[in-house]
Amino acid sequence: MMSIKPNPKDEVPKFRLGTIVATSNAIQAISPDEIWEAILRHAYGDWGDVGEEDWQANEEALQVQSRLLSVYHTAAGVKFYLITEHDRSVTTVLLPDDY
């Protein structure tokens, strides 16, 4: 399994992930290592391949308890999302077609 270390300036995750779930499509298309890496990036505030506006929206969502959205790509180029609900109860891994 891949070993990911948090950014030294961010010793703890920025928010709770809640229960982590994934759609069946995501499980079939994304390796467990790539899912785990994305989950860690998401938890530490690396929102992946979102645009500047969405990056700022996530930063604001940390303060006002809104939904968080990250976009990542696998090594094979498969695009996928991580969404953490506003109450931080659930984080979902899903493909764009699952949205």
Number of C-alpha atoms within 10 A of each C-alpha: 7 9 8 12 10 14 13 7 6 10 10 11 15 13 15 13 20 14 11 14 14 15 13 12 14 23 15 10 15 20 13 14 14 16 19 15 16 25 20 17 20 26 21 17 19 18 23 17 15 16 12 9 9 15 19 12 15 22 16 14 15 15 8 10 14 17 17 25 21 25 21 23 15 15 10 8 8 13 17 23 24 25 21 25 17 15 12 17 12 15 24 20 24 23 22 12 8 12 9
